[in-house]
């Protein structure tokens, strides 16, 4: 099995991160139009992508950055929050089993270092690979979120998955 690490963003990672803001095919179905590529630099200068309510870690294998995972805080009510996670891998690294492992590692990290009870992730109904990846990472399908995102000129449904602190951890 290929070595896999999650690590903080470094200045050397910024060129890769900028690419996701300006190359439409690079991010796949999650392309929402051109974005300011220098926003990556500003965020890195602000807190190195390690904020208290959201963050990003680099997915690295074989000594190189191959993508990133993200988390952001959400609330359904009251004072208890949850994390919403996401992942993006460069196209040449997809389909190798890195995605589910990185997402499982991120969940373990968040459960270890924060009091969150719930981690959730969304994906598109047509993204079967990500659906399988989430299940393999210990997530359960909760249902369809109707008209969850505006993409490619129309409103589209999403699928919502979750993993609870009390769910079994997945061996990576």
C-alpha positions, 0 to 999 in steps of 0.5 A: 500500500502506498504511503499517505500523509496529511500535512499542513500547507507550505508555501511550496504547495501554493502553485498547485492550489492556485491551479484549482482556481483557474483550470476548469477540468482540474477539479472535476464536477466541483468547478464553479467558475474562475476564482482569484488564484491569489486568494490561496496566497492571502489565506496561507499568509493569514493562518497557514490554512489552519483556522479555528473554524475551517482548514486545509491539509495537503494529501501527500504520497511518494514525497509529493503533494497530490491534493488536499482535504478541507474541513469547515464548521457547521451548526444545526442548532445549539452550541454543538457543531459539526465538520463538513469535509471535502477532498480534491486530488489531482486527476493522475492520482485519482482511482488509486485508493488515496481518497478514502484513506485521506478522508478517513485519516482526516476524520480521525484527526478531527475526532482526536483534536476537536470535540465534534460528534459529527463529520459530514460530506456531500457529493453529487449523485453522478460521482459514484467513485466519491460515494464508494470512497466515503463508504469505505472511509466509514461514512453512511448515506443519510439521503438526498439534499434537493437543489443543494448546489448551483453548478453548470447553469442549473440547480442540482441535488446532492447526497449527504453522508456522515460519520459519527464519533461513535462509529467504528474507525476505519483502518487505513 
